[in-house]
């Protein structure tokens, strides 16, 4: 259902069809229907779908409404669905509701729900306000999002309105005002508490609202403070780069205090203590820049950016081998897999063998600390590399080649941010977020001579066979026995119908030409 919705196929469902699915009260089905319908009708502000989404948000139910037990993952999907349904509309009432949900952390006391709930509300607010232009509505939320991003700390030396009145009139004079303020539930920000995930949700929302704005005031709000966790550092660096969109890669590295590849990293400290904290901070900064590069150069096939990211991955792999603390290893593994995913996003649809070599080698690792997230993220990277394969239509002289391309609109970038969000926990909230990259672009068709996918005058079946042999050589290394050579021949012959003699010559030329640059794994 979710997949059909991402391709716009659920818009034809009637209200009775939706009721039939929702009446099962099955969490996975509910998530698929809510997000699928929101994707099919994104930016439409459909009234019926809005009511259906709000029905699954207990915090938005009117007074006296019967209590409903709604799973946290369904509530998170509803928040994200609201953002998709009102994307780039700038609806103030919806934006204020989502801002309040970032603050509240959820309708219940479930701590685990608070993290995902606030973050999904931040994604939704970012989608609603991703209008591509600065307006008064964005500035209204800047101050409160800044407080939440810093842990709910209000500005020093400033009192609330009630306290000012207390100083003027005395404590008893404002008793009625205090009672009136207690009639509504106080938000966690007003109580001095910060729900889990509110800092991340506020930071993401602030970055998505002001991305590409080159606004230095918002950039300064995301200062890289020394007490931040590696995850917070990654998120702030990522959003800082997206705000300063017009700068080049070198400027991004300088403004986030990141050295060049392999610079000053020979004597890294990988044990507990201040050295480990500094190194984790540097890992967070590097990963944040990699994610920003993936957003800016998505699908651009920029080999310079790819080589820079993969050089950083080599350094991270060495850091993981030298690390002794389990917490350090988990952070390093998260940085590795999301950095490789960033390189795959840059090379989307190119079937780049260098990036695929990293993906394939890392997929064979075992004894991981970040669990299923490793394989989930690397699997997405492999899919992106080979996504949008060539489709030939028409006669033998002309064909239409379809290639995936990412959009350049603010909402397209917002969906890519949601899909790339780095999380080291195998949370079910991310099982549907990872797929939202589909909404950040589409297939574009170009006319080209038939069979010109790899080289001039190369038949399509032979080109695919040569590429299969190249992948085999890259992943397995130089053939060292007759059985290895025979395996390459079998790969080639299974892909095209040439005889043994032609296959021998082609495979030998590929081995001689390609293995010059192949390094041992």
C-alpha positions as CSV (number, residue, x, y, z in Angstrom):
1,X,0.0,0.0,0.0
2,X,2.8,2.4,0.8
3,X,4.6,1.6,-2.4
4,X,1.4,2.2,-4.4
5,X,0.9,5.5,-2.6
6,X,4.5,6.7,-3.4
7,X,3.7,6.2,-7.1
8,X,0.4,8.0,-6.9
9,X,-1.8,5.0,-7.3
10,X,-3.9,5.3,-4.2
11,X,-5.7,8.5,-5.1
12,X,-8.5,6.5,-6.7
13,X,-9.5,4.9,-3.3
14,X,-13.0,5.9,-2.0
15,X,-13.9,6.6,1.6
16,X,-15.4,3.1,1.9
17,X,-12.2,1.6,0.7
18,X,-10.2,3.5,3.2
19,X,-12.6,2.5,6.0
20,X,-12.2,-1.2,5.1
21,X,-8.4,-0.9,5.5
22,X,-8.6,1.2,8.7
23,X,-11.1,-1.0,10.4
24,X,-8.6,-3.9,10.6
25,X,-6.7,-1.9,13.3
26,X,-3.4,-3.4,12.1
27,X,-0.5,-1.0,12.6
28,X,1.4,-1.7,9.4
29,X,-1.7,-1.4,7.3
30,X,-2.6,1.9,9.0
31,X,0.9,3.3,8.3
32,X,0.7,2.1,4.7
33,X,-2.7,3.7,4.1
34,X,-2.0,7.0,5.9
35,X,1.4,7.7,4.3
36,X,0.3,6.2,0.9
37,X,-2.7,8.4,0.7
38,X,-0.7,11.4,1.9
39,X,1.9,10.8,-0.8
40,X,-0.8,10.3,-3.5
41,X,-2.4,13.6,-2.5
42,X,0.6,15.6,-1.4
43,X,0.2,19.4,-1.3
44,X,-3.6,19.0,-2.0
45,X,-4.8,19.9,1.5
46,X,-7.6,17.4,1.0
47,X,-10.2,17.8,3.7
48,X,-11.3,14.2,4.0
49,X,-7.7,13.0,4.3
50,X,-6.9,15.7,6.8
51,X,-9.7,14.5,9.1
52,X,-8.5,10.9,8.8
53,X,-4.9,11.9,9.8
54,X,-6.1,14.0,12.8
55,X,-8.3,11.1,13.9
56,X,-5.0,9.2,14.6
57,X,-3.5,12.0,16.6
58,X,-5.0,11.8,20.2
59,X,-3.5,15.2,21.1
60,X,-5.8,16.8,18.5
61,X,-9.0,15.2,19.7
62,X,-11.6,17.6,21.2
63,X,-12.5,17.6,24.8
64,X,-14.7,14.7,25.8
65,X,-13.7,12.6,22.8
66,X,-13.4,8.9,23.8
67,X,-9.9,7.7,24.4
68,X,-8.4,5.6,21.6
69,X,-5.3,3.4,21.9
70,X,-3.3,4.3,18.9
71,X,0.2,2.9,18.4
72,X,3.1,5.4,18.5
73,X,4.2,4.4,15.0
74,X,0.8,5.2,13.7
75,X,0.8,8.6,15.4
76,X,4.2,9.4,13.9
77,X,3.0,8.4,10.5
78,X,0.0,10.7,10.9
79,X,2.3,13.7,11.8
80,X,4.5,13.1,8.7
81,X,1.4,12.6,6.6
82,X,0.1,16.0,7.7
83,X,3.3,17.6,6.5
84,X,3.1,15.8,3.2
85,X,-0.5,16.7,2.7
86,X,0.2,20.4,3.3
87,X,3.8,20.5,1.8
88,X,5.0,23.9,0.7
89,X,1.7,25.6,1.5
90,X,2.8,27.6,4.5
91,X,-0.5,27.0,6.3
92,X,-0.1,28.8,9.6
93,X,-2.6,26.8,11.6
94,X,-1.1,23.5,10.6
95,X,2.5,24.8,11.2
96,X,1.5,25.9,14.7
97,X,0.0,22.5,15.4
98,X,3.1,20.7,14.4
99,X,5.3,23.2,16.4
100,X,3.2,22.3,19.4
101,X,3.7,18.6,18.8
102,X,7.5,19.1,18.7
103,X,7.2,20.8,22.1
104,X,4.8,18.3,23.6
105,X,6.6,15.1,22.7
106,X,3.4,13.1,22.3
107,X,0.0,12.6,23.8
108,X,1.1,10.1,26.4
109,X,3.9,9.3,28.8
110,X,5.7,6.8,26.6
111,X,9.3,8.0,26.6
112,X,10.2,6.0,23.5
113,X,7.3,7.5,21.6
114,X,8.5,11.0,22.5
115,X,11.7,10.7,20.5
116,X,10.1,9.6,17.2
117,X,7.0,11.7,17.8
118,X,8.8,15.1,18.1
119,X,11.2,14.3,15.2
120,X,8.3,13.4,12.9
121,X,6.6,16.6,13.9
122,X,9.8,18.4,12.9
123,X,9.8,16.7,9.5
124,X,6.2,17.7,9.0
125,X,6.8,21.3,10.0
126,X,9.8,21.5,7.6
127,X,7.6,20.1,4.7
128,X,4.8,22.6,5.4
129,X,7.2,25.6,5.5
130,X,9.5,24.5,2.6
131,X,8.1,27.2,0.4
132,X,11.4,28.3,-1.1
133,X,11.1,31.9,0.0
134,X,11.5,33.7,3.3
135,X,8.3,35.0,4.7
136,X,6.9,36.4,8.0
137,X,5.6,32.9,9.0
138,X,9.1,31.5,9.1
139,X,10.4,34.2,11.5
140,X,7.5,33.5,13.9
141,X,8.8,30.0,14.7
142,X,12.5,30.8,14.7
143,X,12.8,31.8,18.4
144,X,10.8,28.9,19.8
145,X,12.6,26.4,17.6
146,X,15.9,27.9,18.7
147,X,14.9,27.3,22.4
148,X,13.9,23.7,21.7
149,X,17.1,23.0,19.8
150,X,19.1,24.2,22.8
151,X,17.2,21.9,25.2
152,X,14.4,24.3,26.2
153,X,16.7,26.9,27.7
154,X,15.1,30.4,27.5
155,X,17.1,33.5,27.1
156,X,18.8,34.7,30.3
157,X,17.6,38.0,31.8
158,X,14.2,37.8,30.3
159,X,11.0,37.0,32.2
160,X,7.7,35.8,31.0
161,X,4.7,38.1,30.9
162,X,3.2,36.7,34.0
163,X,6.3,37.2,36.0
164,X,6.6,40.8,34.9
165,X,3.0,41.4,36.1
166,X,3.9,39.7,39.4
167,X,6.7,42.2,40.0
168,X,4.4,45.1,39.3
169,X,1.2,44.0,41.1
170,X,2.4,41.3,43.6
171,X,1.7,37.6,43.6
172,X,-2.0,37.7,44.6
173,X,-2.9,40.3,42.0
174,X,-2.4,37.9,39.1
175,X,-4.1,34.8,40.6
176,X,-6.8,34.9,38.0
177,X,-4.3,35.0,35.2
178,X,-2.5,32.1,36.7
179,X,-5.7,30.1,37.1
180,X,-6.6,30.9,33.5
181,X,-3.2,29.7,32.3
182,X,-3.7,26.4,34.2
183,X,-6.9,25.6,32.4
184,X,-5.0,24.4,29.4
185,X,-2.2,21.8,29.7
186,X,1.2,23.3,29.9
187,X,3.7,22.3,27.3
188,X,6.9,20.6,28.3
189,X,8.8,23.7,27.4
190,X,6.8,25.8,29.8
191,X,7.4,23.1,32.5
192,X,11.1,23.3,32.0
193,X,11.2,19.8,30.6
194,X,12.4,18.7,27.2
195,X,10.8,15.7,25.5
196,X,13.1,13.1,23.9
197,X,13.8,14.0,20.3
198,X,12.6,17.6,20.6
199,X,16.1,19.0,20.1
200,X,16.5,16.9,16.9
201,X,13.0,17.8,15.7
202,X,13.5,21.5,16.2
203,X,17.0,21.4,14.5
204,X,15.6,19.6,11.5
205,X,12.6,21.9,11.2
206,X,14.8,25.0,11.5
207,X,17.2,23.7,8.8
208,X,14.4,22.6,6.4
209,X,12.7,26.0,6.8
210,X,15.8,28.1,6.2
211,X,17.7,25.8,3.7
212,X,19.3,27.6,0.8
213,X,18.5,31.0,2.5
214,X,22.2,31.9,3.2
215,X,20.8,33.4,6.5
216,X,23.7,34.0,8.8
217,X,21.5,34.6,11.8
218,X,20.0,31.1,11.7
219,X,23.4,29.7,10.9
220,X,24.8,31.2,14.1
221,X,22.0,29.7,16.1
222,X,23.3,26.2,15.2
223,X,26.7,26.8,16.8
224,X,28.8,23.7,17.4
225,X,28.9,23.7,21.2
226,X,31.4,21.5,23.0
227,X,28.8,19.6,25.1
228,X,26.9,18.2,22.1
229,X,26.6,14.5,21.4
230,X,28.0,13.2,18.1
231,X,24.5,12.8,16.7
232,X,23.7,16.5,17.5
233,X,27.0,17.6,15.9
234,X,26.1,15.7,12.8
235,X,22.7,17.2,12.6
236,X,23.8,20.7,13.2
237,X,26.7,20.5,10.6
238,X,24.3,19.1,8.1
239,X,21.7,21.8,8.6
240,X,24.4,24.6,8.6
241,X,25.7,23.4,5.2
242,X,22.1,23.3,3.8
243,X,21.5,26.8,5.0
244,X,24.7,28.1,3.4
245,X,23.9,26.3,0.2
246,X,25.8,28.5,-2.2
247,X,29.2,27.8,-0.7
248,X,31.4,25.2,-2.2
249,X,32.7,22.1,-0.5
250,X,36.0,23.7,0.7
251,X,34.0,26.5,2.4
252,X,31.8,23.9,4.1
253,X,34.8,22.1,5.4
254,X,36.4,25.3,6.7
255,X,33.3,26.7,8.4
256,X,32.8,23.4,10.3
257,X,36.5,23.1,11.2
258,X,37.1,19.9,9.3
259,X,40.6,19.2,7.9
260,X,41.2,17.7,4.5
261,X,41.2,13.9,3.9
262,X,43.9,12.1,5.9
263,X,45.1,15.4,7.4
264,X,46.5,15.0,10.9
265,X,44.8,11.7,11.5
266,X,47.6,9.2,12.0
267,X,47.6,9.2,15.8
268,X,43.9,9.1,16.6
269,X,42.9,8.3,20.2
270,X,40.3,5.6,20.2
271,X,39.9,4.8,23.9
272,X,37.6,6.3,26.5
273,X,38.4,9.9,27.6
274,X,38.7,13.3,26.1
275,X,40.6,12.0,23.1
276,X,37.6,9.7,22.2
277,X,35.2,12.6,22.7
278,X,37.1,14.8,20.3
279,X,37.4,12.0,17.7
280,X,33.6,11.3,17.9
281,X,33.0,15.0,17.5
282,X,35.2,15.0,14.4
283,X,33.3,11.9,13.1
284,X,30.0,13.7,13.6
285,X,31.3,16.8,11.7
286,X,32.5,14.7,8.8
287,X,29.3,12.7,8.5
288,X,27.3,16.0,8.5
289,X,29.3,17.3,5.6
290,X,28.9,14.0,3.7
291,X,25.1,14.2,4.1
292,X,25.1,17.8,2.9
293,X,27.2,16.9,-0.1
294,X,24.7,14.0,-0.9
295,X,21.9,16.6,-0.9
296,X,23.7,19.1,-3.0
297,X,25.2,16.7,-5.6
298,X,22.4,14.1,-5.6
299,X,22.5,12.2,-8.9
300,X,25.2,14.6,-10.3
301,X,27.8,11.8,-10.8
302,X,30.5,14.0,-9.4
303,X,33.6,11.9,-9.0
304,X,35.5,14.5,-7.0
305,X,32.8,14.5,-4.3
306,X,32.6,10.7,-4.4
307,X,36.3,10.3,-4.0
308,X,36.4,12.7,-1.1
309,X,33.7,10.8,0.8
310,X,35.2,7.4,0.1
311,X,38.6,8.6,1.3
312,X,36.9,9.6,4.6
313,X,35.3,6.2,4.7
314,X,38.8,4.6,4.5
315,X,39.8,6.7,7.5
316,X,36.7,5.7,9.4
317,X,37.4,2.0,8.7
318,X,40.8,2.4,10.2
319,X,39.3,4.2,13.2
320,X,36.9,1.3,13.7
321,X,39.7,-1.3,13.7
322,X,41.7,0.7,16.3
323,X,38.8,1.4,18.6
324,X,38.3,-0.6,21.7
325,X,35.2,1.0,23.2
326,X,31.8,-0.4,22.1
327,X,30.2,3.0,22.1
328,X,32.9,4.4,19.9
329,X,32.5,1.5,17.4
330,X,28.8,2.0,17.2
331,X,29.2,5.7,16.3
332,X,31.9,4.9,13.8
333,X,29.8,2.2,12.1
334,X,26.9,4.6,11.8
335,X,29.2,7.2,10.2
336,X,30.6,4.6,7.8
337,X,27.3,3.2,6.4
338,X,25.7,6.7,6.0
339,X,28.9,8.1,4.4
340,X,28.8,5.2,1.8
341,X,25.1,5.9,1.3
342,X,26.0,9.6,0.6
343,X,28.4,8.5,-2.0
344,X,25.8,6.3,-3.6
345,X,23.3,9.2,-3.7
346,X,25.8,11.3,-5.6
347,X,26.3,8.4,-8.1
348,X,22.7,7.4,-8.3
349,X,21.8,5.5,-11.5
350,X,25.4,5.3,-12.7
351,X,26.2,1.7,-11.6
352,X,29.5,3.1,-10.3
353,X,31.8,0.2,-9.6
354,X,34.0,2.0,-7.1
355,X,31.2,2.9,-4.8
356,X,29.6,-0.5,-5.3
357,X,32.8,-2.2,-4.3
358,X,32.5,-0.4,-0.9
359,X,28.9,-1.4,-0.6
360,X,29.5,-5.0,-1.4
361,X,32.5,-5.3,0.9
362,X,30.7,-3.7,3.9
363,X,27.6,-5.9,3.4
364,X,29.8,-8.9,4.2
365,X,30.9,-7.6,7.6
366,X,29.8,-9.4,10.7
367,X,29.8,-8.7,14.5
368,X,28.3,-5.2,14.1
369,X,27.2,-2.9,16.9
370,X,24.6,-0.9,14.9
371,X,22.7,-4.1,13.9
372,X,20.2,-4.1,11.1
373,X,20.7,-0.4,10.3
374,X,24.0,-1.2,8.6
375,X,22.4,-3.6,6.1
376,X,19.3,-1.4,5.6
377,X,21.3,1.7,4.7
378,X,23.8,-0.2,2.5
379,X,21.0,-2.0,0.8
380,X,19.5,1.4,-0.1
381,X,22.8,2.6,-1.4
382,X,23.1,-0.5,-3.7
383,X,19.6,0.1,-4.9
384,X,20.3,3.8,-5.7
385,X,23.4,2.9,-7.6
386,X,21.5,0.6,-10.0
387,X,18.2,2.5,-10.0
388,X,16.7,3.8,-13.2
389,X,18.3,1.2,-15.4
390,X,18.1,1.8,-19.1
391,X,14.8,0.9,-20.7
392,X,14.8,0.7,-24.5
393,X,11.5,1.2,-26.4
394,X,10.7,1.5,-30.0
395,X,12.6,0.1,-33.0
396,X,16.2,-1.0,-33.3
397,X,17.3,2.5,-34.5
398,X,15.9,4.7,-31.7
399,X,15.3,4.1,-28.0
400,X,14.2,6.0,-25.0
401,X,16.6,5.9,-22.0
402,X,15.1,6.6,-18.6
403,X,17.3,7.9,-15.9
404,X,16.5,8.9,-12.4
405,X,17.0,12.5,-11.6
406,X,16.5,14.4,-8.3
407,X,14.4,17.5,-8.3
408,X,15.7,20.9,-7.4
409,X,12.6,22.2,-5.6
410,X,12.7,22.8,-1.8
411,X,10.2,20.1,-1.1
412,X,12.3,17.6,-3.2
413,X,15.3,18.4,-1.0
414,X,13.1,18.1,2.1
415,X,12.1,14.5,1.2
416,X,15.7,13.6,0.6
417,X,16.7,15.0,4.0
418,X,14.0,12.8,5.6
419,X,15.3,9.7,3.8
420,X,18.9,10.3,4.7
421,X,18.4,11.1,8.4
422,X,21.1,9.2,10.3
423,X,19.8,7.0,13.0
424,X,21.8,4.2,14.7
425,X,18.8,2.5,16.3
426,X,16.8,-0.1,14.3
427,X,13.6,1.8,15.0
428,X,10.4,1.1,13.0
429,X,9.9,4.8,12.5
430,X,12.7,4.7,9.9
431,X,11.4,1.7,7.9
432,X,9.0,4.0,6.1
433,X,11.1,7.2,6.2
434,X,13.9,5.6,4.1
435,X,11.6,5.2,1.1
436,X,10.6,8.8,0.9
437,X,13.5,9.5,-1.5
438,X,11.1,8.4,-4.2
439,X,9.2,11.7,-3.8
440,X,12.4,13.7,-4.3
441,X,12.6,13.2,-8.1
442,X,11.5,11.0,-11.0
443,X,12.5,9.3,-14.2
444,X,13.5,11.5,-17.1
445,X,13.5,10.1,-20.7
446,X,16.1,11.0,-23.3
447,X,16.4,9.7,-26.9
448,X,19.6,7.9,-27.9
449,X,20.8,5.3,-30.4
450,X,20.0,1.8,-29.4
451,X,22.6,-0.1,-27.5
452,X,24.8,2.9,-26.7
453,X,24.8,2.4,-22.9
454,X,28.4,1.5,-22.4
455,X,30.3,2.4,-25.5
456,X,29.8,3.2,-29.2
457,X,28.8,0.3,-31.4
458,X,28.6,-2.1,-28.5
459,X,25.5,-4.4,-28.5
460,X,23.4,-4.1,-25.4
461,X,23.7,-7.8,-24.4
462,X,27.5,-7.6,-24.8
463,X,27.7,-4.4,-22.8
464,X,25.8,-5.9,-19.9
465,X,28.0,-9.0,-20.0
466,X,31.1,-6.9,-19.9
467,X,29.8,-5.0,-16.9
468,X,28.9,-8.2,-15.1
469,X,32.5,-9.4,-15.6
470,X,33.8,-6.0,-14.3
471,X,31.7,-6.3,-11.2
472,X,33.0,-9.8,-10.6
473,X,36.6,-8.7,-10.9
474,X,36.1,-5.6,-8.7
475,X,34.4,-7.7,-5.9
476,X,36.5,-10.9,-6.0
477,X,39.9,-9.6,-7.2
478,X,42.4,-11.0,-9.8
479,X,41.6,-14.5,-10.9
480,X,44.4,-16.7,-9.5
481,X,43.4,-20.1,-10.9
482,X,41.8,-21.7,-13.9
483,X,38.5,-22.1,-11.9
484,X,38.5,-18.3,-11.3
485,X,38.9,-17.6,-15.0
486,X,36.2,-20.1,-15.9
487,X,33.9,-18.4,-13.5
488,X,34.4,-15.1,-15.3
489,X,33.8,-16.9,-18.6
490,X,30.6,-18.3,-17.3
491,X,29.4,-14.9,-16.1
492,X,30.1,-13.5,-19.6
493,X,28.5,-16.4,-21.5
494,X,25.4,-16.4,-19.3
495,X,24.8,-12.7,-20.3
496,X,25.3,-12.9,-24.1
497,X,25.3,-15.6,-26.7
498,X,28.9,-15.3,-28.1
499,X,31.0,-18.4,-28.6
500,X,33.9,-19.6,-26.3
501,X,36.6,-18.0,-28.4
502,X,35.1,-14.5,-28.3
503,X,34.4,-14.8,-24.6
504,X,38.0,-15.8,-24.0
505,X,39.3,-12.7,-25.7
506,X,36.9,-10.3,-24.1
507,X,37.5,-11.6,-20.6
508,X,41.3,-11.5,-20.9
509,X,41.2,-7.9,-22.2
510,X,39.0,-6.9,-19.3
511,X,41.3,-8.6,-16.7
512,X,44.4,-6.9,-18.2
513,X,42.7,-3.5,-18.4
514,X,40.8,-3.2,-15.2
515,X,43.0,-4.9,-12.6
516,X,45.7,-2.2,-12.9
517,X,43.7,0.0,-10.5
518,X,42.1,-2.7,-8.4
519,X,43.4,-2.7,-4.8
520,X,43.2,-5.7,-2.4
521,X,40.1,-5.5,-0.1
